[in-house]
Amino acid sequence: MRLKRKALVNSSRGPKGGYWLMRPPKLISVAEVIGAVQESRRRPPAARAANEHEEIVSRLWTDAERKRHHFLSQVTLADLIEDGEAE
């Protein structure tokens, strides 16, 4: 349902029903899929760090999350399909 709410898939009921992508796989990033599925799991805004060490760790996590999102934004469902077929 979350993928459907984000307009990544559509569905049809019945014996011949199922799900299908709303856009070609090359136009859907892995980041979009993960963002749709994990929408309710987003972390709340970070509280103010109690000390310098917590602030450093918080900045590292924020930077890692930004880099993860950037990387996953560059990977499409078509890329995953190609990788699967290559194996």
N, CA and C atoms as a LAMMPS dump frame, in Angstrom:
ITEM: TIMESTEP
0
ITEM: NUMBER OF ATOMS
261
ITEM: BOX BOUNDS ff ff ff
-5.0000000000000000e+02 5.0000000000000000e+02
-5.0000000000000000e+02 5.0000000000000000e+02
-5.0000000000000000e+02 5.0000000000000000e+02
ITEM: ATOMS id mol type element x y z
1 1 1 N 0.815 -1.199 0
2 1 2 C 0 0 0
3 1 3 C 0.863 1.271 0
4 2 1 N 1.993 1.224 0.683
5 2 2 C 2.855 2.407 0.715
6 2 3 C 3.407 2.711 -0.673
7 3 1 N 3.782 1.676 -1.412
8 3 2 C 4.276 1.884 -2.774
9 3 3 C 3.18 2.462 -3.659
10 4 1 N 1.972 2.023 -3.424
11 4 2 C 0.837 2.521 -4.195
12 4 3 C 0.562 3.986 -3.855
13 5 1 N 0.633 4.339 -2.563
14 5 2 C 0.413 5.724 -2.149
15 5 3 C 1.435 6.675 -2.75
16 6 1 N 2.639 6.181 -2.957
17 6 2 C 3.702 7.004 -3.542
18 6 3 C 3.702 6.935 -5.067
19 7 1 N 2.678 6.317 -5.64
20 7 2 C 2.494 6.208 -7.096
21 7 3 C 3.656 5.48 -7.779
22 8 1 N 4.216 4.497 -7.08
23 8 2 C 5.26 3.668 -7.691
24 8 3 C 4.663 2.432 -8.352
25 9 1 N 3.559 1.936 -7.796
26 9 2 C 2.87 0.785 -8.374
27 9 3 C 1.377 1.066 -8.423
28 10 1 N 0.686 0.253 -9.222
29 10 2 C -0.767 0.265 -9.245
30 10 3 C -1.197 -1.183 -9.133
31 11 1 N -2.466 -1.415 -8.89
32 11 2 C -2.917 -2.785 -8.72
33 11 3 C -4.29 -2.985 -9.331
34 12 1 N -4.602 -4.252 -9.516
35 12 2 C -5.902 -4.647 -10.026
36 12 3 C -6.317 -5.898 -9.269
37 13 1 N -7.574 -5.948 -8.857
38 13 2 C -8.082 -7.117 -8.136
39 13 3 C -8.556 -8.177 -9.121
40 14 1 N -8.767 -9.346 -8.574
41 14 2 C -9.359 -10.404 -9.369
42 14 3 C -8.36 -11.463 -9.775
43 15 1 N -8.86 -12.518 -10.447
44 15 2 C -8.012 -13.648 -10.813
45 15 3 C -6.842 -13.262 -11.713
46 16 1 N -7.019 -12.24 -12.517
47 16 2 C -5.928 -11.798 -13.389
48 16 3 C -5.29 -10.521 -12.858
49 17 1 N -5.586 -10.203 -11.614
50 17 2 C -5.074 -8.983 -11.008
51 17 3 C -3.623 -9.116 -10.588
52 18 1 N -3.114 -8.078 -10.05
53 18 2 C -1.737 -8.05 -9.574
54 18 3 C -1.254 -6.617 -9.454
55 19 1 N 0.046 -6.475 -9.402
56 19 2 C 0.671 -5.166 -9.283
57 19 3 C 1.542 -4.904 -10.504
58 20 1 N 1.685 -3.639 -10.874
59 20 2 C 2.595 -3.273 -11.942
60 20 3 C 3.178 -1.903 -11.631
61 21 1 N 4.354 -1.661 -12.193
62 21 2 C 5.038 -0.393 -11.982
63 21 3 C 4.317 0.722 -12.734
64 22 1 N 4.298 1.894 -12.14
65 22 2 C 3.659 3.05 -12.76
66 22 3 C 4.595 3.762 -13.743
67 23 1 N 5.893 3.505 -13.621
68 23 2 C 6.885 4.084 -14.529
69 23 3 C 7.833 2.97 -14.947
70 24 1 N 8.569 3.167 -16.019
71 24 2 C 9.558 2.161 -16.407
72 24 3 C 10.601 1.972 -15.289
73 25 1 N 11.133 0.756 -15.141
74 25 2 C 12.122 0.486 -14.088
75 25 3 C 13.327 1.42 -14.118
76 26 1 N 13.693 1.911 -15.296
77 26 2 C 14.855 2.805 -15.372
78 26 3 C 14.56 4.195 -14.806
79 27 1 N 13.287 4.461 -14.512
80 27 2 C 12.904 5.765 -13.963
81 27 3 C 12.497 5.701 -12.488
82 28 1 N 12.726 4.556 -11.854
83 28 2 C 12.408 4.4 -10.429
84 28 3 C 13.697 4.061 -9.69
85 29 1 N 14.086 4.921 -8.78
86 29 2 C 15.321 4.674 -8.023
87 29 3 C 15.044 3.804 -6.796
88 30 1 N 16.081 3.141 -6.368
89 30 2 C 15.99 2.331 -5.152
90 30 3 C 15.678 3.237 -3.959
91 31 1 N 16.211 4.447 -3.965
92 31 2 C 15.938 5.395 -2.875
93 31 3 C 14.45 5.706 -2.779
94 32 1 N 13.766 5.817 -3.925
95 32 2 C 12.322 6.068 -3.91
96 32 3 C 11.569 4.917 -3.261
97 33 1 N 11.959 3.7 -3.613
98 33 2 C 11.286 2.52 -3.067
99 33 3 C 11.509 2.432 -1.571
100 34 1 N 12.754 2.586 -1.151
101 34 2 C 13.064 2.516 0.284
102 34 3 C 12.355 3.636 1.034
103 35 1 N 12.349 4.834 0.467
104 35 2 C 11.666 5.957 1.103
105 35 3 C 10.181 5.705 1.277
106 36 1 N 9.569 5.066 0.296
107 36 2 C 8.138 4.769 0.379
108 36 3 C 7.859 3.717 1.442
109 37 1 N 8.675 2.697 1.487
110 37 2 C 8.457 1.59 2.422
111 37 3 C 8.768 2.007 3.852
112 38 1 N 9.766 2.837 4.03
113 38 2 C 10.193 3.219 5.375
114 38 3 C 9.646 4.571 5.813
115 39 1 N 8.603 5.075 5.162
116 39 2 C 8.122 6.413 5.479
117 39 3 C 7.797 6.606 6.951
118 40 1 N 7.294 5.589 7.622
119 40 2 C 6.933 5.751 9.031
120 40 3 C 8.109 5.464 9.961
121 41 1 N 9.227 5.066 9.407
122 41 2 C 10.392 4.743 10.239
123 41 3 C 11.429 5.849 10.267
124 42 1 N 11.109 6.976 9.686
125 42 2 C 12.081 8.066 9.665
126 42 3 C 12.415 8.481 11.093
127 43 1 N 13.699 8.79 11.293
128 43 2 C 14.123 9.213 12.615
129 43 3 C 13.619 10.616 12.905
130 44 1 N 13.254 10.861 14.157
131 44 2 C 12.857 12.229 14.515
132 44 3 C 14.068 13.149 14.435
133 45 1 N 13.858 14.44 14.342
134 45 2 C 15.005 15.358 14.312
135 45 3 C 15.896 15.117 15.522
136 46 1 N 17.193 15.162 15.287
137 46 2 C 18.151 14.878 16.355
138 46 3 C 18.05 15.921 17.458
139 47 1 N 18.085 15.426 18.664
140 47 2 C 18.109 16.329 19.81
141 47 3 C 19.5 16.951 19.891
142 48 1 N 19.58 18.025 20.591
143 48 2 C 20.878 18.679 20.746
144 48 3 C 21.844 17.724 21.442
145 49 1 N 23.044 17.617 20.902
146 49 2 C 24.046 16.706 21.456
147 49 3 C 24.437 17.153 22.864
148 50 1 N 24.574 16.159 23.731
149 50 2 C 24.91 16.453 25.127
150 50 3 C 26.377 16.842 25.276
151 51 1 N 27.22 16.333 24.373
152 51 2 C 28.637 16.664 24.458
153 51 3 C 29.261 16.644 23.063
154 52 1 N 30.522 17.011 23.015
155 52 2 C 31.228 17.117 21.73
156 52 3 C 31.27 15.781 20.995
157 53 1 N 31.442 14.682 21.725
158 53 2 C 31.53 13.366 21.092
159 53 3 C 30.203 12.974 20.442
160 54 1 N 29.109 13.239 21.12
161 54 2 C 27.792 12.937 20.547
162 54 3 C 27.542 13.789 19.31
163 55 1 N 28.004 15.015 19.329
164 55 2 C 27.828 15.893 18.176
165 55 3 C 28.614 15.362 16.978
166 56 1 N 29.821 14.891 17.208
167 56 2 C 30.642 14.324 16.135
168 56 3 C 29.966 13.081 15.549
169 57 1 N 29.498 12.196 16.42
170 57 2 C 28.826 10.977 15.96
171 57 3 C 27.551 11.328 15.202
172 58 1 N 26.814 12.301 15.685
173 58 2 C 25.592 12.722 15.021
174 58 3 C 25.89 13.249 13.62
175 59 1 N 26.939 14.052 13.503
176 59 2 C 27.321 14.568 12.176
177 59 3 C 27.753 13.44 11.252
178 60 1 N 28.476 12.455 11.783
179 60 2 C 28.897 11.312 10.961
180 60 3 C 27.69 10.546 10.436
181 61 1 N 26.703 10.287 11.311
182 61 2 C 25.496 9.569 10.896
183 61 3 C 24.716 10.36 9.853
184 62 1 N 24.625 11.665 10.046
185 62 2 C 23.919 12.514 9.088
186 62 3 C 24.612 12.478 7.736
187 63 1 N 25.93 12.575 7.742
188 63 2 C 26.696 12.527 6.5
189 63 3 C 26.567 11.157 5.826
190 64 1 N 26.627 10.086 6.62
191 64 2 C 26.484 8.733 6.069
192 64 3 C 25.109 8.549 5.446
193 65 1 N 24.074 9.056 6.099
194 65 2 C 22.714 8.951 5.566
195 65 3 C 22.582 9.716 4.258
196 66 1 N 23.168 10.895 4.189
197 66 2 C 23.128 11.693 2.964
198 66 3 C 23.825 10.963 1.821
199 67 1 N 24.98 10.37 2.094
200 67 2 C 25.727 9.637 1.067
201 67 3 C 24.982 8.372 0.647
202 68 1 N 24.359 7.687 1.592
203 68 2 C 23.571 6.491 1.282
204 68 3 C 22.418 6.854 0.357
205 69 1 N 21.715 7.925 0.701
206 69 2 C 20.588 8.36 -0.117
207 69 3 C 21.049 8.751 -1.526
208 70 1 N 22.153 9.472 -1.609
209 70 2 C 22.681 9.871 -2.916
210 70 3 C 23.025 8.633 -3.754
211 71 1 N 23.706 7.674 -3.148
212 71 2 C 24.074 6.447 -3.868
213 71 3 C 22.826 5.711 -4.344
214 72 1 N 21.863 5.492 -3.46
215 72 2 C 20.66 4.745 -3.818
216 72 3 C 19.79 5.502 -4.814
217 73 1 N 19.936 6.812 -4.873
218 73 2 C 19.212 7.601 -5.875
219 73 3 C 19.767 7.361 -7.272
220 74 1 N 21.011 6.91 -7.343
221 74 2 C 21.657 6.653 -8.628
222 74 3 C 21.392 5.247 -9.147
223 75 1 N 20.856 4.364 -8.294
224 75 2 C 20.587 2.97 -8.666
225 75 3 C 19.099 2.844 -8.979
226 76 1 N 18.791 2.281 -10.145
227 76 2 C 17.388 2.126 -10.538
228 76 3 C 16.972 0.661 -10.449
229 77 1 N 15.676 0.452 -10.544
230 77 2 C 15.181 -0.92 -10.577
231 77 3 C 15.723 -1.646 -11.809
232 78 1 N 15.882 -0.927 -12.916
233 78 2 C 16.455 -1.531 -14.126
234 78 3 C 17.88 -2.018 -13.858
235 79 1 N 18.644 -1.258 -13.082
236 79 2 C 20.009 -1.683 -12.728
237 79 3 C 19.972 -3 -11.956
238 80 1 N 19.037 -3.115 -11.021
239 80 2 C 18.93 -4.344 -10.232
240 80 3 C 18.534 -5.526 -11.112
241 81 1 N 17.642 -5.289 -12.067
242 81 2 C 17.234 -6.35 -12.975
243 81 3 C 18.421 -6.799 -13.813
244 82 1 N 19.183 -5.84 -14.342
245 82 2 C 20.37 -6.175 -15.142
246 82 3 C 21.377 -6.963 -14.321
247 83 1 N 21.625 -6.544 -13.084
248 83 2 C 22.574 -7.25 -12.212
249 83 3 C 22.098 -8.674 -11.959
250 84 1 N 20.795 -8.863 -11.74
251 84 2 C 20.243 -10.184 -11.5
252 84 3 C 20.376 -11.084 -12.713
253 85 1 N 20.185 -10.527 -13.88
254 85 2 C 20.31 -11.318 -15.118
255 85 3 C 21.765 -11.663 -15.403
256 86 1 N 22.699 -10.815 -14.974
257 86 2 C 24.11 -11.081 -15.204
258 86 3 C 24.613 -12.239 -14.353
259 87 1 N 23.986 -12.436 -13.218
260 87 2 C 24.409 -13.532 -12.33
261 87 3 C 23.842 -14.804 -12.876
